[in-house]
């Protein structure tokens, strides 16, 4: 893990440097371009509406990130579409219609806001000693790593794999060489440089950049309020509200883990206020997203890896990233560049980022007492968290999953949620409630 160059409340003196670091944060977020399409397909949106949904989601990301870094827990966390919530939204939208889906998202965003405001989740801080925090961080890294490998390999062609390997190699070279030049600026911008050099430069020369996609997008598209219906037009069926709330529960659990991980890589004490204020900001961010026509937002784990890789933990930099996300949404042609470059390039960056997240988790686990109880907590939690979703995804558990309820489906397919539940449950059973030391992850 890179040594911290800028702590949470520090900021680069040069604006162009801060913009460079902020832009870098936006280059590892693929979810805004992938997850909305799952919902769009489920509710039968045409191609034009799908493109609009992506733009609206990028605007919502910018607003939610500004809320989190300014009024929320003030940690350097990018907010983006929640895979856990969207994983439930899509089947609800397909079965009950778009109006019921948006109604459920809206009501549950209000509930999440109340959870944070009343401090219901604040007590979780005492349930996250380093052994639990480490398991959560490792599980997040390994779970995202599966997506990273799939993106890197793609269809399995030599060119796709070569682009992914070249991206990782260039990042490593720039970090090693750049750490000794220009006060480490090149090293801290290694991800940014590598994505554009390999993704647009090399990918363009090989004919792997979809320039037609960029050309087809307009230069400016201003957002409108409630483009997919107003709260008065939505359907508030209880089944939709309850089903989608299971996704919100998973999202909140994952967010608490992300707050822990962010504090670890930023060398910041993890406190109760991070949970309470963070969940309030996420709830308000989700409400804003429904108003803007975007997907509900949660904390993005991959940006924690960027902090670990670059040593730039400044929330001022993340605010700049939020403004850039707003520009992506307002200028679809500009944001389309990220969609147009080869997916394997972004996959290669993901592999590196996920490795750094796992390393942060291992560092946390190394800081725990080496007791038999903690060993059981770590081993069993990781095996079950990774094994159960793999069993379900293999097709062997398809019939079993089909008979499960909506909540069970969300849990059984999410390594992160299973990891949190297992780690919390086993730690409570074997160790009881322990006041957690504020974890810091140091290499």
C-alpha positions, 0 to 999 in steps of 0.5 A: 500500500502506498504511503499517504501523500494526502490525508482526509482533510489535506488537499493538493496545492495545485488545482490541476493535480487535484483534478488529475487525482479526482478524474482518476477516481472516476475511471474505475467505476464501471457500475454506472454503465452496467447496472442501470442496464439491468433495470432498463432491460427488466422494465422494457426501456428502449435504447434511448431511455437506456442511454438517458438512464445512464446519464441520469445515474452519473448526475445522481452519483455526483450529487450523492458524493457531494452530499457524503463528502460535505454533509455526511461522514466526510470520508473520501468515498465515491457514491454510486449505483448499488448492486445489492439494491439493483439486484432486487429492483430488476426482478421487482420491476419485471414482475410488478412494473416500473411504478412499483419499483420506483415507489419501493426505492423511494419509500426505502430511501426514506427508511434508510435516512431515518435509520441513520438519523436515529442512530440505529446503526451506530452501535455496529461500531462495537461489532466491528473489531479488527478481526471482523473488519479484516474479514469484511475488507478481504471479502469485498476485495475477493468478491470484486476480484471475480468481476475484475477477472471476468472483465479482464479476460472478456471473451478470452481473446489474446488481445483482451488479455494482453490489454489487461496485462499491459494496463497492470504492468504500466501501472506498476512501472509508473508507480515504481519509477514515478515514486522517485521522480517529480515528488511522486506525482507520476506514481499517484497518477499511475492509474489515470495515465495507464487507462488512457494510454492503454485504453484509448491509445493502444486500444484505439490503434488496435480498433478496439475503441467504439468511436461510433458510440461516442459520436452518437451521443449529444454534447449536452443533456440537462437533467429533469426532475422525475423523468420516469414519473413523480411520487404521486404516480408511483405504486407503493405496494407493500411487497415491492417496498419489503422486497427492495428493502432487503437490498437496502439492508444489504447495501447498508451492511456493505457501506458500514464495511466500506467505512471501516475499510476507508478509515483503514487505508486513510489511517483515520479512526473509525467512529460511530459518527461515520456510520450514522452520518454516512447512512443519513447521507446515503438515504438522502442521496438515494432520494435525490437519485429517484428525483433525478431519474438515476439509480439509488447510490451507495459507497463504492469499494473500488475507490478505496483501492485507488486510495490504497494504490495512490496514497491520496485520501483527500476528500477534497479530491473526491469532491472534484471527482463528484463534479467530474461525474456531474459533467459526465452526466451533463455531457454524455459524449464525454462520459461515453469515452469510458464506455467506448474503451476496451473492458479488459483495460478497466478489468486490469485496473480492477484486478490491481485495485482488488489486490490492494483491498485484499492486502488492506484486509490482511493487514487488519487481520494481522493486527488481531490476537492470534487466538483459536477463536479468531482463527475460526472466525476468519476461516469459516467466514471466508469459506462460507462467504465465497463458497455459497455464492459460487455454489448458487452461481454454478447452477447446482443451487438453481432449484434451491434458490428458486424456492427461496424468498427474495431476502434469501436470494439477496443474501445467498448471492452476495459474498459481502453480505454473507461475509458480514453476517458470518463474521459478526455472528461467529465473533459474537458467539466466540468472543462476545462484544469487544470495543474495537480498537480504531483500525489502521492498515499499514504496510 
